């Protein structure tokens, strides 16, 4: 065969294969992109494949005035249809995603504001997003407003021929677990209580405590290299280059929001007190305190230098990462197949009911006077007292429920053994 003919045949086969892949993915629509924007999402998007793509591409259709940003905690817990959002903030879109790094959160903010100028950003802050490298499927080229941005047509083409989309399509055709996750999500999307754990799952995992074990183990096993930092470096946030870079991204996020007149409402997530016991056991407690101090320093530094066309209120950082009455909710004992925790799915993820309390507090909605969440705003003037108070609360919690600490100690010993294999 002549080289020219051979080249034509190869290119023709490649074009046919690409066309077949694009056609299959378009017909199956494995990421649910043809259904239009889901601006009323009330459960986390994680059961389905392609969560990043749905969030990124939905912005262009929904054109929100308000966005929610953060990790899976905000994805699970903050309901964009909450009555706490006044009409002037609508439409509201939850762009939170599990595993986002703080720099990826910054890029999502820029993307949303570039597509449709924002009025408000509600941001849930988590220590892990300042430690992790972020989601592996995160594609800055699919987002607007950054140096890597590509035309939407090219982004759609790349997605249409991608191996990941093809795998998701084939999974639906073969009826795999991934497809079951799609069906489950579609059945739950309009149910505001869909975050609750099914009774069948409680029985399978020996109660909610069993599910908590699995979630906690997976969470910290995925971060084994980050556990047990040296005390001398853990207590100083910028002593580590990656941590320093993450905080620099946070400052850039704040500066961008200020320069584009975006109101900011930020809060440290209200995880369960037991989760903070994990922080203590894996050596993260000094890191947690150093992180809070660094957040306060970045927030007040940017706020003091803010300039913009419209006068804005001071950037306020609420701290719900403490041992308040919600965070200390009793964890059902192992073997209890009937009890459902009111405020938590697991010790890392709070319920939409807690999210509504968070929104009422940070947006000034009704009921905040009687809210079980503290009106705890972190500033340079209050940070020392806040840290001292939380240390005392942590001690009281350990004394009140010593079994939780012992349970975590046993799990950590198992995690160490597994990590060495």
N, C-alpha and C positions, 0 to 999 in steps of 0.2 A: 504494500500500500504506500502510495506517495505521501511524503510528509504533510503536504497541504491537505490531502484528503483525510489523513489520520487526524490532523488538528480539527478539521471541520466535524468529524465524527465524535471526537472527544468533547468538543464544545457543545455539540448538539445533544449528546447524552447528558452532559452536566446541566444544560438548560432544561431538558425534560425532567430530570430528577428534581431540580430546584422547583420547577413548576408543580410537580406532583406533591412535594412537601408543602409548598405554599397552599395548594388546593386543599390538601387534607387538613392542615391546621386551620384554614379559614372555615371549613365545613364543621369541624369538631369544636372549634373555638375553645381550646382547653383552658385558657386563662379567663374566660368570661368577659372578653373585651367588647363583644358586640351588643351586650345587653344594656349599654348606657351607664352613666355614672350612678353609683350606689351611694348617694349622699345621706342616706338614712341608716347607714350601717350601725348596728347596735351590738354586734359581737365581733370578736377579733377575726381578721381575715386569714389567719394562719392555716385553717384546715385545707385550703385550696392551694394548688401550685400557682406560681406567677403573681404572688401578692405585690411584689414591688412594681410590676408592670401595671397592674390595675390602679394602684395608688398614683403612680406617676402620670399615666395617661388620662385618668379620670379628671385631673385638675383642668385640663383643656376644655372639657365639656361642662363640668360643674361650675367653674369660674367662681370659687368661693370668696367671701369677704373675710371669713374667719377660718383658721385652720388649727387643728390640734396636732402637736408633734410630740414624739417620744418613742419609747420602746414598746414591747408587747404589753407592758402594764397600762400605759395610756390607751393602747389599742383595745384591750379588754374593758377598761374601766371608764373611759370618758365617752359618753353618749352624745353625738353631735345633734341629736334631737332633744336634748335636755331643755326643760323650760328655763333653766338658768341663763341660757343665751337669749338676750333680748332681740327683738325683731330687727334692730339696726345692724346686728351682727350677721344676719343670714345672707346667703347660705353658709352653713358651717360644714366643713369637711375634715374628717379624721384621717390624717396622713401618717399616723404612727405605724411603726412596723417593728416586729421582734428583731432584736439583734442589731439595730441601727447604732452606729457610732455617733458621737457628737458632731463630727465633721459631716457625716451623711445627713444628720438632722439639719445642719446649716444649709447644705445644698438643696434639701427639700423645701426649706423656707424660701430660698432665692428663686427656685423653680416656680413655686406657687405665686409669689409676688410678681415675677416677670410675666407670667401668663395672665394674671388678674390681680391688680393692686389690692393689697390686703389692708384691712382695718385693725385686726386683732390676731395675735398668735398666742395660743395657750400651750405651754411647754412643760411636760413632765420630765424632770431630771432624775437620772439614775446613775449611781457610781459606775456600774458596769459599762455604760456607754462611753465613759471616759477612759476605760481600761482596754476594751476590746477593739479589734481592728475593724469591726463592722460586718455587714452582710456581704457574702461572696457574690450574690446576684445583683448587687447594686451597680447600676450603670450610669455614671454621670452624663454620658453622651445622650441619654434619653431625657435629660432634664434641661430646662431653659436657663439661660443666664450665667453659664460658666464656660471656661475656655474650651471644654471638651464637647460642648453642645453640638448636636447634629440636626439636620432638618427632620421633621417628623416623618416624612415619607421614607427616608433612609432608615430611621429607627424602626418603623413598621416593617420594612423589608427585612432587616436583620432579624427581627423577632420572628417573622414568618418562616424563615429558613433555618432557624436555630435548632440545634440538637435538643435543647431543653424543651422547647415547645413541641417538637416531634415526639419526644418521650412522653410528655403529658397527654398528647393526643392518643398515642398507642395505649397508654394506661387506661384511658376512658373506653377505648374500643374493646379492651380485654377484660374490663370490669375489675380492675385491681383496686387496692386499698385507696389509692389516690383518687380514683373516681368515686368511691364511696364517700370520701371526704368532701368532694364537690356536692354530692347529693345531700349530705348531712348539712352542709353550710346553707344550701338553698332552702332546706326545710326550716332552718333556724333563723334566717336573716330577719324576719319580721316579728320574731318573738323576743321581747325585751328581757325575758328571763332565761334566754337560751344559754347563757353562760353557766347555768347551774349544771352540776354533775349528774348524769342520769343514774337512777337507782341501780341499774344493771352494772354500771361501772363501779359503783360503791361496793357492790357484792363481789365483783371480780377482784378488786384490789383490797379487800378486807377493810372497807370503810374509807372515808376521806383521808384518814391518817396515812393509809397505804399510798394513796395518790400523792400526798404531800412528800412522802419519802422518795418516790420516783422523781418528782419534779425537782426536789432539792438535790438529789444525787446527780441527775443529769446536768443541772445548772452549774454545779461546782466541779464536776468531772470535766466539763468542757473548758474549764478555766484552770486546770491543774498547774500549768506553768506560772500562773499569776498568783498562786496561793503562797502563803508564808513568806512575805517580803521581809527583808531585814528591817529591824525596828528603826534603825537610824535613817533609812530612806523612806519608810512608810509614813513617818510623821512629818515629812517635808514633801509636799506635792511635787514641786518642780525638780526634785533630785533625780527624777527619772525622765529621760528625753521624750518617751512616748506620752507620758502624762503631761509634760510641759506643752507638747504639741497639741494635745487634746484641749487643754485649757486655752491655748492660743486660738483654737477654732471656736471655742465658746465666746471669747471676746470678739472675734470677727462676726459671729452671729449677732451679738448684741449691737455692735457698731452698725451692721447692715440694717437691722431693724430700726435703729434710731435715725439713721440717715434717710430712711424711706418712710418715716412717720408711721411705723407699725406699733400699735400698743402691745405691750408684753405683759403676760401673766404667767409667771413661772412658779413651779412648786416641786419640792422634793417628794417623791412618791411615798404614800403611806403603806409600806410593806408591813407584814406581820412581825411582831416582836421576836418570834422564833427565828425569823430570817436574820435578824440582827445578831442573834446568838451564833449563827453560822459565821458572820463577820468576825466575831470575837475568836471563835475556834480556829479559823483559817488565817488569823493574823491581820485581818483587814480593818479592825477597829481604829487603830491610829491613822490608817489611810482614809477611812470614812470621815474622821474629824478634820484631817488635813484638806480633804476635798471640799468640805463645807466652808472652811476658811478661804480656800482659793476661789470658790464661787462668789463669796461675799466681796472679796477684794476685786475680782473682775467686774462684778455688777456695779459696785460703787465707783470704780475708776471710769468705766465707760459712761455711766450716768452723769458724772461730774463734767465730762468733756462733750456731752451730747450737743449736737446742733441739728436743726431741722426747720422745715417751713412752718410746722404747726407745733405749738407748745404741747408737751406731753407730761403726764404724771411721772413721778419718779419710778424707775424700774424696781419692782418689789419682788422679793424672793420669799415665798412661804415655805416653811419647814414642817412637813407632816411626817418626816422620817424620825419618829420618836415613839415613846411608849404610852400613847394616849389610850383611851378606853377601847377604841376600835382595834388598834394594833395588838392589844392584849386579849382579844377574843379567845375563848377556850378552844383548843384543838380537840376534836373528838378522839377518844382512845382507839387504839387498834382493835378491830373486830366489831366496832359500832357501825353497822350497815345502814342505820336509819337517820342519823344526824347529819344535817347540812349546816356548814358554817354560814352565817348570815352575811358576813362582810368579805369573805375570801373564798376563792376557788382553790388556791394553794397559798403558801405563805409569801409568795412573790407577787401574786396577781390579785388585786382588789376588785370588788364587784362594781357594777354600774351604780348601785346605791351609794357606795363610798364616793364614786366619781361625782355624783350629784352633790354630795356634801362638799367635795373639793371645789366644784364650780361655784356653789353658793358662797363659799368663803372668799374665793379669790376674785369673783365678779361682783360681790356685794349683794347677792340675792336674798330673798326672804328666808328666814329660819336660821340665819347665821348666828343670831344671838344665843340660840339654844343648841348650836351644833356641838356634837361630841369631838369634833376636830378642833385643835387649839388654834387661836389666832396668833400664830408664832411666825413673826417676820424677822428674817436674819439680816442684821446690819453689823457694821464694825463695832457699834456700841453694844450690841446684844449678843454677839457670837460667843464670847467667853462664858457668860452666864448660861446660855443655851446649852453649850457643850457640858458644862458642869452639871446642869440639871439632868441631862440625858444620861450621863454616867451614873448618877444616883438612881434614876428610874431603871436603868439596866440591872443594877445590883438588886433592887427590890424585886424585879421580875424573876431573876434567877432564884432568889430566896423563896418566892411565892410558888414557883413551879419548877422545882429542881429536876423533875423527871424529863423536862424538855431538853435541858442542857446535857443530861446523861444520855438521852436518846441520840442527840446530835454527835456526842463524843463517840458512840458506838458506830454510827454511820460514817463518821470521818475515818475511823480506824479501818473500816471496810474499804472506803474510797482509796486510802493509802495503799492497801494491799492490791487492789485492782489496778491502780495507776502504775505500780511497779512491774506488772506483767508485760 
